[in-house]
């Protein structure tokens, strides 16, 4: 049991170092398949293998504790790989652009005159974008609007949102 506990603690140590320092195997194991052999995955595998085997060794003996530990380690390694991939593939890193506002709803901040520009706030990916806006007809402040096109990197064309019919 002591051997399996030491294996589990080594795995936890590897996970802790990976959390603080970053991926220890960055670039070293790229030929083996991307994130499948990151330090987080290897640490999860080693820790779960050691602790899983230690948990069942008293009940089933060492001969069966090793396969149980390996299955437990594989399950935790897969979960660490999945979680790492999920976090690294997040698309929230990009800065929203004016093109991202097309089809979004917003609210008029300053009046949009018939022949000029007003100001609207549009929410895109959790970011409020304040843009100049042009419309076919005058629109009063506070009116909900819908972005129909982009005029420039700082201005859009909007139309009032039609009220829902009950």
GROMACS elastic network, one bead per residue, 0.5 to 0.9 nm:
[ bonds ]
;  ai    aj funct       b0    kb
    1     4     6  0.52927   500
    1     5     6  0.62438   500
    1     6     6  0.87244   500
    1    53     6  0.79822   500
    1    54     6  0.51725   500
    1    55     6  0.82618   500
    1    57     6  0.66551   500
    1    58     6  0.78205   500
    1    62     6  0.85360   500
    2     5     6  0.50568   500
    2     6     6  0.61953   500
    2     7     6  0.86589   500
    2    54     6  0.77449   500
    3     6     6  0.51875   500
    3     7     6  0.63060   500
    3     8     6  0.87065   500
    3    50     6  0.79553   500
    3    54     6  0.82219   500
    4     8     6  0.61764   500
    4     9     6  0.86349   500
    4    49     6  0.78624   500
    4    51     6  0.63031   500
    4    52     6  0.82786   500
    4    53     6  0.62887   500
    4    54     6  0.52323   500
    4    55     6  0.89250   500
    4    57     6  0.89695   500
    4    69     6  0.89477   500
    5     9     6  0.61473   500
    5    10     6  0.85901   500
    5    47     6  0.86740   500
    5    50     6  0.57314   500
    5    51     6  0.58943   500
    5    53     6  0.85016   500
    5    54     6  0.61593   500
    6     9     6  0.50215   500
    6    10     6  0.61183   500
    6    11     6  0.85896   500
    6    50     6  0.72509   500
    6    51     6  0.87476   500
    7    10     6  0.51382   500
    7    11     6  0.63159   500
    7    12     6  0.87693   500
    7    46     6  0.65414   500
    7    47     6  0.64911   500
    7    48     6  0.89596   500
    7    49     6  0.76860   500
    7    51     6  0.76419   500
    8    11     6  0.50782   500
    8    12     6  0.62909   500
    8    13     6  0.86457   500
    8    43     6  0.89715   500
    8    46     6  0.61267   500
    8    48     6  0.64023   500
    8    49     6  0.67569   500
    8    51     6  0.50811   500
    8    52     6  0.83912   500
    8    54     6  0.85793   500
    9    13     6  0.60795   500
    9    14     6  0.85634   500
    9    46     6  0.86399   500
    9    47     6  0.63831   500
    9    50     6  0.78089   500
    9    51     6  0.82452   500
   10    14     6  0.62273   500
   10    15     6  0.86712   500
   10    43     6  0.79820   500
   10    46     6  0.73697   500
   10    47     6  0.68108   500
   10    50     6  0.87877   500
   11    14     6  0.50454   500
   11    15     6  0.62459   500
   11    16     6  0.86440   500
   11    42     6  0.76951   500
   11    44     6  0.63808   500
   11    45     6  0.73105   500
   11    48     6  0.77066   500
   11    49     6  0.86927   500
   11    50     6  0.79237   500
   12    16     6  0.61189   500
   12    17     6  0.85971   500
   12    43     6  0.64068   500
   12    44     6  0.73960   500
   12    46     6  0.79759   500
   12    47     6  0.55392   500
   12    48     6  0.88571   500
   13    16     6  0.50352   500
   13    17     6  0.61429   500
   13    18     6  0.84380   500
   13    43     6  0.77494   500
   13    47     6  0.86305   500
   14    17     6  0.51646   500
   14    18     6  0.60105   500
   14    19     6  0.85452   500
   14    24     6  0.88980   500
   14    39     6  0.70423   500
   14    40     6  0.75789   500
   14    42     6  0.80789   500
   14    43     6  0.51586   500
   14    44     6  0.84181   500
   14    46     6  0.87254   500
   14    47     6  0.86128   500
   15    19     6  0.61163   500
   15    20     6  0.87185   500
   15    39     6  0.70350   500
   15    40     6  0.56210   500
   15    41     6  0.84599   500
   15    42     6  0.82798   500
   15    44     6  0.67972   500
   15    47     6  0.84235   500
   16    19     6  0.50401   500
   16    20     6  0.62751   500
   16    21     6  0.84385   500
   16    40     6  0.88662   500
   16    43     6  0.86653   500
   17    20     6  0.51754   500
   17    21     6  0.56353   500
   17    22     6  0.72226   500
   17    23     6  0.85658   500
   17    24     6  0.82127   500
   17    39     6  0.88322   500
   18    21     6  0.53788   500
   18    23     6  0.54087   500
   18    24     6  0.64371   500
   18    39     6  0.60722   500
   18    40     6  0.61819   500
   18    43     6  0.82319   500
   19    22     6  0.56939   500
   19    23     6  0.79548   500
   19    40     6  0.78841   500
   21    24     6  0.75670   500
   22    26     6  0.85334   500
   22    39     6  0.81927   500
   22    40     6  0.88786   500
   23    26     6  0.54504   500
   23    38     6  0.63128   500
   23    39     6  0.54112   500
   23    40     6  0.72189   500
   24    27     6  0.88892   500
   24    28     6  0.85666   500
   24    38     6  0.75436   500
   24    39     6  0.57410   500
   24    40     6  0.88739   500
   25    28     6  0.51649   500
   25    29     6  0.62219   500
   25    30     6  0.85239   500
   25    37     6  0.77547   500
   25    38     6  0.60640   500
   25    39     6  0.60289   500
   26    29     6  0.70291   500
   26    30     6  0.75393   500
   26    38     6  0.72050   500
   26    39     6  0.83028   500
   27    30     6  0.52629   500
   27    31     6  0.85288   500
   28    31     6  0.80369   500
   29    32     6  0.55580   500
   29    33     6  0.75692   500
   29    34     6  0.76175   500
   29    37     6  0.66722   500
   29    38     6  0.79192   500
   30    33     6  0.59297   500
   30    34     6  0.54355   500
   30    35     6  0.81694   500
   30    37     6  0.81840   500
   31    34     6  0.74154   500
   32    35     6  0.88771   500
   32    36     6  0.76586   500
   32    37     6  0.71495   500
   33    36     6  0.58439   500
   33    37     6  0.71098   500
   34    37     6  0.68285   500
   34    38     6  0.76628   500
   35    38     6  0.51419   500
   35    39     6  0.88214   500
   35    41     6  0.78488   500
   35    81     6  0.65117   500
   35    84     6  0.76114   500
   35    85     6  0.72775   500
   36    41     6  0.66546   500
   36    42     6  0.83783   500
   36    77     6  0.84237   500
   36    78     6  0.82405   500
   36    81     6  0.60169   500
   37    40     6  0.80458   500
   37    41     6  0.60239   500
   37    42     6  0.61312   500
   37    81     6  0.83522   500
   38    41     6  0.53091   500
   38    42     6  0.62440   500
   38    43     6  0.84627   500
   38    81     6  0.79934   500
   39    42     6  0.50531   500
   39    43     6  0.57657   500
   39    44     6  0.83461   500
   40    43     6  0.50998   500
   40    44     6  0.60425   500
   40    45     6  0.85315   500
   40    77     6  0.81130   500
   40    80     6  0.65398   500
   40    81     6  0.77199   500
   40    84     6  0.80532   500
   41    44     6  0.51454   500
   41    45     6  0.61324   500
   41    46     6  0.86684   500
   41    76     6  0.79479   500
   41    78     6  0.73647   500
   41    79     6  0.82270   500
   41    80     6  0.52997   500
   41    81     6  0.56735   500
   41    84     6  0.84525   500
   42    45     6  0.50677   500
   42    46     6  0.61582   500
   42    47     6  0.85333   500
   42    77     6  0.67417   500
   42    80     6  0.88409   500
   43    46     6  0.52212   500
   43    47     6  0.59910   500
   43    48     6  0.84147   500
   43    77     6  0.79534   500
   44    47     6  0.52390   500
   44    48     6  0.59251   500
   44    49     6  0.82505   500
   44    73     6  0.68367   500
   44    74     6  0.85813   500
   44    76     6  0.58050   500
   44    77     6  0.52678   500
   44    78     6  0.88229   500
   44    79     6  0.86458   500
   44    80     6  0.66431   500
   45    48     6  0.53927   500
   45    49     6  0.58925   500
   45    50     6  0.85396   500
   45    70     6  0.80158   500
   45    72     6  0.79044   500
   45    74     6  0.59318   500
   45    75     6  0.78982   500
   45    76     6  0.59902   500
   45    78     6  0.84299   500
   45    80     6  0.86446   500
   46    49     6  0.51526   500
   46    50     6  0.61686   500
   46    51     6  0.86089   500
   46    70     6  0.87624   500
   46    73     6  0.63796   500
   46    77     6  0.85235   500
   47    50     6  0.53220   500
   47    51     6  0.61206   500
   47    52     6  0.82385   500
   47    73     6  0.71314   500
   47    76     6  0.88060   500
   48    51     6  0.52074   500
   48    52     6  0.54979   500
   48    53     6  0.81458   500
   48    69     6  0.68428   500
   48    70     6  0.80586   500
   48    71     6  0.89297   500
   48    72     6  0.58527   500
   48    74     6  0.80848   500
   48    75     6  0.84323   500
   48    76     6  0.64067   500
   48    77     6  0.82047   500
   49    52     6  0.52254   500
   49    53     6  0.60236   500
   49    54     6  0.84663   500
   49    66     6  0.79196   500
   49    67     6  0.88814   500
   49    68     6  0.78586   500
   49    70     6  0.52061   500
   49    71     6  0.74806   500
   49    72     6  0.58347   500
   49    74     6  0.77911   500
   49    76     6  0.87101   500
   50    53     6  0.53845   500
   50    54     6  0.61170   500
   50    55     6  0.86199   500
   50    66     6  0.86603   500
   50    69     6  0.62761   500
   50    70     6  0.84480   500
   50    73     6  0.78966   500
   51    55     6  0.60343   500
   51    56     6  0.88664   500
   51    69     6  0.72483   500
   51    72     6  0.87918   500
   51    73     6  0.88106   500
   52    55     6  0.51954   500
   52    56     6  0.66967   500
   52    57     6  0.86438   500
   52    65     6  0.77518   500
   52    66     6  0.86208   500
   52    68     6  0.66970   500
   52    70     6  0.80040   500
   52    71     6  0.85866   500
   52    72     6  0.59706   500
   52    73     6  0.74097   500
   53    56     6  0.55210   500
   53    57     6  0.58307   500
   53    62     6  0.79846   500
   53    64     6  0.83744   500
   53    66     6  0.57077   500
   53    67     6  0.78477   500
   53    68     6  0.60212   500
   53    70     6  0.78234   500
   53    72     6  0.82459   500
   54    57     6  0.52626   500
   54    58     6  0.76658   500
   54    62     6  0.88938   500
   54    65     6  0.72024   500
   54    66     6  0.89202   500
   54    69     6  0.78545   500
   55    58     6  0.73260   500
   55    59     6  0.83674   500
   55    65     6  0.82327   500
   55    69     6  0.87341   500
   56    59     6  0.54061   500
   56    60     6  0.60525   500
   56    61     6  0.74833   500
   56    62     6  0.85388   500
   56    64     6  0.83141   500
   56    65     6  0.58191   500
   56    68     6  0.77662   500
   56    69     6  0.84334   500
   57    60     6  0.54524   500
   57    62     6  0.54334   500
   57    63     6  0.84159   500
   57    64     6  0.75053   500
   57    65     6  0.50214   500
   57    66     6  0.83146   500
   58    61     6  0.58103   500
   58    62     6  0.80079   500
   58    65     6  0.86169   500
   59    65     6  0.87792   500
   60    63     6  0.77960   500
   60    64     6  0.59812   500
   60    65     6  0.65199   500
   61    64     6  0.58757   500
   61    65     6  0.60452   500
   61    66     6  0.89861   500
   62    66     6  0.63472   500
   63    66     6  0.60879   500
   63    67     6  0.77066   500
   64    67     6  0.56881   500
   64    68     6  0.63714   500
   64    69     6  0.86578   500
   65    68     6  0.51129   500
   65    69     6  0.59602   500
   65    70     6  0.85694   500
   66    69     6  0.50668   500
   66    70     6  0.61889   500
   66    71     6  0.87139   500
   67    71     6  0.61677   500
   67    72     6  0.85154   500
   68    71     6  0.51965   500
   68    72     6  0.61315   500
   68    73     6  0.84791   500
   69    72     6  0.50348   500
   69    73     6  0.59175   500
   69    74     6  0.84626   500
   70    74     6  0.60210   500
   70    75     6  0.85878   500
   71    74     6  0.50776   500
   71    75     6  0.62527   500
   71    76     6  0.87318   500
   72    75     6  0.51868   500
   72    76     6  0.63212   500
   72    77     6  0.85615   500
   73    76     6  0.52079   500
   73    77     6  0.59719   500
   73    78     6  0.85185   500
   74    77     6  0.50023   500
   74    78     6  0.60754   500
   74    79     6  0.85922   500
   75    78     6  0.52031   500
   75    79     6  0.63166   500
   75    80     6  0.87406   500
   76    80     6  0.61311   500
   76    81     6  0.85407   500
   77    80     6  0.50489   500
   77    81     6  0.60825   500
   77    82     6  0.85311   500
   78    81     6  0.50525   500
   78    82     6  0.60894   500
   78    83     6  0.85457   500
   79    82     6  0.50439   500
   79    83     6  0.60286   500
   79    84     6  0.84480   500
   80    83     6  0.51179   500
   80    84     6  0.59756   500
   80    85     6  0.84863   500
   81    84     6  0.51513   500
   81    85     6  0.61102   500
   81    86     6  0.85164   500
   82    85     6  0.51799   500
   82    86     6  0.60492   500
   82    87     6  0.86488   500
   83    86     6  0.50001   500
   83    87     6  0.61722   500
   83    88     6  0.85574   500
   84    87     6  0.52636   500
   84    88     6  0.60883   500
   84    89     6  0.85275   500
   85    88     6  0.51602   500
   85    89     6  0.59507   500
   85    90     6  0.86682   500
   86    89     6  0.54324   500
   86    90     6  0.65816   500
   87    90     6  0.55698   500
   88    91     6  0.86171   500
   90    93     6  0.71597   500
   91    94     6  0.66434   500
   92    95     6  0.79928   500
   92   125     6  0.75443   500
   94    97     6  0.89590   500
   95   127     6  0.89478   500
   96    99     6  0.81055   500
   96   100     6  0.62322   500
   96   101     6  0.83718   500
   96   124     6  0.67301   500
   96   125     6  0.73262   500
   96   127     6  0.76161   500
   96   129     6  0.84434   500
   97   100     6  0.54170   500
   97   101     6  0.73839   500
   97   124     6  0.87840   500
   97   129     6  0.87883   500
   97   153     6  0.76642   500
   98   101     6  0.54866   500
   98   102     6  0.76950   500
   98   129     6  0.82998   500
   98   131     6  0.84097   500
   98   150     6  0.68327   500
   98   152     6  0.78847   500
   98   153     6  0.57273   500
   98   154     6  0.69343   500
   98   155     6  0.77370   500
   98   156     6  0.77773   500
   99   102     6  0.59597   500
   99   149     6  0.82178   500
   99   150     6  0.65364   500
   99   153     6  0.80866   500
  100   103     6  0.82692   500
  100   104     6  0.81511   500
  100   124     6  0.70038   500
  101   104     6  0.53393   500
  101   105     6  0.81494   500
  101   122     6  0.69212   500
  101   123     6  0.79732   500
  101   124     6  0.65711   500
  101   129     6  0.85792   500
  101   147     6  0.64931   500
  101   148     6  0.86730   500
  101   149     6  0.83498   500
  101   150     6  0.81314   500
  101   156     6  0.84047   500
  102   105     6  0.86789   500
  102   146     6  0.81364   500
  102   147     6  0.52180   500
  102   148     6  0.58044   500
  102   149     6  0.58247   500
  102   150     6  0.71121   500
  102   156     6  0.84174   500
  103   146     6  0.63963   500
  103   147     6  0.53534   500
  103   148     6  0.61302   500
  103   149     6  0.81232   500
  104   122     6  0.70350   500
  104   123     6  0.76195   500
  104   124     6  0.77147   500
  104   145     6  0.85235   500
  104   146     6  0.57992   500
  104   147     6  0.56540   500
  104   148     6  0.83449   500
  105   121     6  0.88536   500
  105   122     6  0.63895   500
  105   123     6  0.75773   500
  105   144     6  0.69708   500
  105   145     6  0.55930   500
  105   147     6  0.62893   500
  105   158     6  0.89981   500
  105   161     6  0.78702   500
  106   120     6  0.65927   500
  106   121     6  0.54777   500
  106   123     6  0.66805   500
  106   143     6  0.85161   500
  106   144     6  0.57294   500
  106   145     6  0.52488   500
  106   146     6  0.62166   500
  106   147     6  0.75710   500
  107   119     6  0.87741   500
  107   120     6  0.55215   500
  107   121     6  0.54880   500
  107   122     6  0.68464   500
  107   141     6  0.75958   500
  107   142     6  0.57527   500
  107   143     6  0.56485   500
  107   145     6  0.56256   500
  107   146     6  0.84036   500
  108   111     6  0.67619   500
  108   112     6  0.76486   500
  108   118     6  0.76135   500
  108   119     6  0.60804   500
  108   121     6  0.65318   500
  108   133     6  0.85632   500
  108   139     6  0.75681   500
  108   140     6  0.69790   500
  108   142     6  0.51388   500
  108   143     6  0.54969   500
  108   144     6  0.65337   500
  108   145     6  0.69261   500
  109   112     6  0.87769   500
  109   118     6  0.75328   500
  109   119     6  0.53305   500
  109   120     6  0.51175   500
  109   121     6  0.67279   500
  109   130     6  0.87172   500
  109   140     6  0.84144   500
  109   141     6  0.51204   500
  109   142     6  0.62138   500
  109   143     6  0.83990   500
  110   117     6  0.89845   500
  110   118     6  0.53421   500
  110   119     6  0.50985   500
  110   120     6  0.70934   500
  110   139     6  0.89197   500
  110   140     6  0.73818   500
  110   141     6  0.52428   500
  110   142     6  0.82172   500
  111   117     6  0.81476   500
  111   118     6  0.52768   500
  111   119     6  0.70969   500
  111   120     6  0.89174   500
  111   138     6  0.73254   500
  111   139     6  0.58868   500
  111   141     6  0.50640   500
  111   142     6  0.86985   500
  112   115     6  0.83516   500
  112   116     6  0.66797   500
  112   117     6  0.55489   500
  112   119     6  0.70194   500
  112   120     6  0.88163   500
  112   132     6  0.89866   500
  112   133     6  0.69300   500
  112   134     6  0.64453   500
  112   135     6  0.68166   500
  112   137     6  0.80372   500
  112   138     6  0.53411   500
  112   139     6  0.51030   500
  112   140     6  0.66242   500
  112   141     6  0.78322   500
  113   116     6  0.52026   500
  113   117     6  0.64409   500
  113   118     6  0.67861   500
  113   134     6  0.78318   500
  113   135     6  0.77129   500
  113   136     6  0.88407   500
  113   137     6  0.71509   500
  113   139     6  0.67503   500
  113   140     6  0.84895   500
  114   117     6  0.82718   500
  114   134     6  0.79244   500
  114   135     6  0.67128   500
  114   136     6  0.62113   500
  114   139     6  0.81088   500
  115   134     6  0.79522   500
  115   135     6  0.82490   500
  115   136     6  0.81378   500
  115   137     6  0.83738   500
  115   138     6  0.82616   500
  116   133     6  0.84044   500
  116   134     6  0.64350   500
  116   135     6  0.83012   500
  117   132     6  0.59962   500
  117   133     6  0.52780   500
  117   134     6  0.50030   500
  117   135     6  0.79812   500
  117   155     6  0.84753   500
  118   131     6  0.84169   500
  118   132     6  0.55644   500
  118   133     6  0.51497   500
  118   134     6  0.65235   500
  118   135     6  0.87727   500
  118   139     6  0.86833   500
  119   130     6  0.67935   500
  119   131     6  0.56353   500
  119   133     6  0.54794   500
  119   134     6  0.85213   500
  119   141     6  0.88237   500
  119   155     6  0.86609   500
  120   129     6  0.81161   500
  120   130     6  0.56927   500
  120   131     6  0.55121   500
  120   132     6  0.63404   500
  120   133     6  0.62891   500
  120   141     6  0.86968   500
  120   145     6  0.83389   500
  120   156     6  0.89838   500
  120   158     6  0.89081   500
  121   128     6  0.62547   500
  121   129     6  0.55548   500
  121   131     6  0.64743   500
  121   132     6  0.89645   500
  122   127     6  0.81820   500
  122   128     6  0.56035   500
  122   129     6  0.51390   500
  122   130     6  0.64579   500
  122   131     6  0.77348   500
  122   147     6  0.84819   500
  123   126     6  0.61974   500
  123   127     6  0.55846   500
  123   129     6  0.61717   500
  123   130     6  0.88506   500
  124   127     6  0.51949   500
  124   128     6  0.62824   500
  124   129     6  0.70808   500
  125   128     6  0.83067   500
  130   154     6  0.84735   500
  131   153     6  0.88023   500
  131   154     6  0.55408   500
  131   155     6  0.53641   500
  131   156     6  0.70084   500
  132   154     6  0.61417   500
  132   156     6  0.63889   500
  132   157     6  0.86119   500
  133   147     6  0.88541   500
  133   151     6  0.86386   500
  133   154     6  0.86317   500
  133   155     6  0.53577   500
  133   157     6  0.55019   500
  133   158     6  0.64691   500
  134   137     6  0.87329   500
  134   138     6  0.88652   500
  134   151     6  0.86831   500
  134   155     6  0.76093   500
  134   156     6  0.64105   500
  134   158     6  0.62604   500
  134   159     6  0.87135   500
  135   138     6  0.67305   500
  135   139     6  0.75246   500
  135   156     6  0.88020   500
  135   157     6  0.57475   500
  135   158     6  0.53954   500
  135   159     6  0.61210   500
  135   160     6  0.86256   500
  136   139     6  0.89937   500
  136   157     6  0.85847   500
  136   158     6  0.82805   500
  136   159     6  0.75814   500
  137   159     6  0.84242   500
  139   142     6  0.88592   500
  139   143     6  0.69070   500
  139   145     6  0.88963   500
  139   159     6  0.85960   500
  139   160     6  0.74885   500
  140   143     6  0.59856   500
  141   144     6  0.87623   500
  143   160     6  0.70169   500
  143   161     6  0.80637   500
  144   159     6  0.87288   500
  144   160     6  0.60770   500
  144   161     6  0.56747   500
  144   162     6  0.86531   500
  145   158     6  0.60669   500
  145   159     6  0.54224   500
  145   162     6  0.86040   500
  146   157     6  0.85521   500
  146   158     6  0.53850   500
  146   159     6  0.53276   500
  146   160     6  0.61097   500
  146   161     6  0.58412   500
  147   150     6  0.79863   500
  147   156     6  0.67110   500
  147   157     6  0.59269   500
  147   159     6  0.65896   500
  147   160     6  0.89199   500
  148   156     6  0.74959   500
  148   157     6  0.55760   500
  148   158     6  0.53487   500
  148   159     6  0.68374   500
  149   156     6  0.57397   500
  149   157     6  0.51470   500
  149   158     6  0.72229   500
  150   153     6  0.74834   500
  150   154     6  0.84673   500
  150   155     6  0.63546   500
  150   157     6  0.61075   500
  151   154     6  0.77446   500
  151   155     6  0.53989   500
  151   156     6  0.50306   500
  151   157     6  0.66459   500
  152   155     6  0.51368   500
  152   156     6  0.68599   500
  153   156     6  0.82592   500
  159   162     6  0.89569   500
  161   164     6  0.89662   500
  162   165     6  0.89050   500
